[in-house]
Amino acid sequence: EVQLVESGGVLVQPGGSLRLSCAASGFTFSDHYMDWVRQAPAKGLEWVGRIRNKAKSYTTDYAASVKGRFTISRDDLKNSLYLQMTSLKTEDTAVYYCARGGVTTRGRRYFDYWGQGTLVTVSS
Amino acid sequence: DIQLTQSPSFLSASVGDRVTITCRASQGISSYLAWYQQKPGKAPKLLIYAASTLQSGVPSRFSGSGSGTEFTLTISSLQPEDFATYYCQQLNSYRLTFGGGTKVEIK
């Protein structure tokens, strides 16, 4: 059974840093692109960023709102995905989901499995 | 970034109704579009990908259509478990984006 379990969400002050983790199991983690998506309280979904697999040199892409502040990484030996967040702002407050880009067609990878999410609150 | 505009943002319907949600892209995205369903407190669930392909395990009352800039998600006969919020997502560009969502509530 495919499982994605996020952790690391806490209350942090503006300007602070935080690292989220996503533990994967039940599939060959190293084969897949992985993404982070966030959802502010009572708001819609916002894509945060993506990391590709080894075959694509672990390249990354980010939303404009987080580029330069957030970094996505992965450890294929530990089946884990990470989101390093720095210079946090109050508007970064959200539930953060990791998602697997497991449905592939015409070169695009659609999100077929999601974690349950971890809440990050940025407040003084 | 490519903007996705969903309409309506809120929809009130009854069990058995046919429901259609529209997603418009700010520029052409071919068929690189997905639809997700999200229930309160839960992660989103993939319903449709590549604009019209039904994800495995999703009931056939869900269907998607469109290409270019205009897309629709149709629920042919709304069931009690379908009351949720629906999001479209484009995968045409490297910077993925979601629509603002359509909340489907019980009339």
Interface residues (C-beta under 8 A of the other chain):
Chain A: D35 V37 G44 L45 E46 W47 R50 D61 Y62 A63 A64 Y97 V103 T105 R106 R108 R109 Y110 F111 D112 W114 G115 Q116 G117
Chain B: D1 S31 Y32 A34 Y36 Q38 A43 P44 K45 L46 Y49 A50 T53 Q55 Y87 Q89 L91 Y94 R95 L96 T97 F98 G99 G100 G101
